[in-house]
């Protein structure tokens, strides 16, 4: 057919376009892209795709996300997300945002899973979803192209679930025999409140009154208050008694400063914890180490009900509590 646009062809009863190598992401990676059966339909579809090329690149959305939204997350979340955003920018950033399709995303996840593993690929999908959510809110996209379509890797795909470690009472007692006084005080506060490691290490004397303990939750930037019980007061007094020097922090480092850095890590504290676990395994009956997170999970597991565990752990959904923090094996009563 004469007078067709360049790189067009009419074959098999339809109009096709042969994209240049640089254009293939816009045309689903195909060497020949079917535009339509009629000339008018083909022109309309070709114009729509050409318009997509003028939209924001994913890299510019990532830049805006890093500038406006990422700083509102906790320090540890910022650190983890920044790594994922670098990978996404390097691999997908040159593509227009409107061409981030389920097919392209699955190709990215499959390639990443082979190199880094399925858990890393799941993290990148989570971060990509948040960037695209922001793009919808900013008016760049009409709708989220992946939500409800692209799924995370799961057990059926061969994803190995992390160990759901439940710390028995005797294991905690064995570790306490060799732990430092400050570590024991830390564990006592966590076991009573269920708060996160970084939030416990950031506790300040100003957060403590006669009647309450106020915890500034770093994950959602809102405070929660605990009633001052005799046991909690005793744990706080235990922490005060082993301060290495005068400090505004309840559990300070040897210089009187916070164990958690501005970047959100606590390397010295974590290293000390690992050393205490090694001593416990060597000198006591403890056979496997446990983490600070495992203590928080023990609080959720030992709570009488899922609702009580959710309240203590400050979760927005009881399903999160049930899936990750109810680790204690329970005996189910039969019908009769």
Secondary structure, 3 states (H helix, E strand, C coil): CCCCCCCEEEECCEEEECCCHHHHHHHCCCCCEEEECCHHHHHHHHHHHHHHCCCCEHHHHHHHHHHHCHHHCCHHHHHHHHHHHHHHHHHHCCCEHHHCCHHHHHHHHHHHHHHHCHHHHHHHHHHHHHHHHHHHHHCCCCCCCCCCCCCCCCHHHCCCCCCCCCCCHHHHHHHHCCCCHHHHHHHHHHHHHCCCHHHHHCCEHHHECCCEEEEEECCCCEEEEEECCHHHHHHHHHHHHCCCCCCCECCCCCCCCCCCCCCCCCHHHHHHHHHHHHHHHHHCCCCCCCCHHHHHHHHHHHCCCHHHHHHHHCCCCHHHHHHHCCCCCCCCCCCC
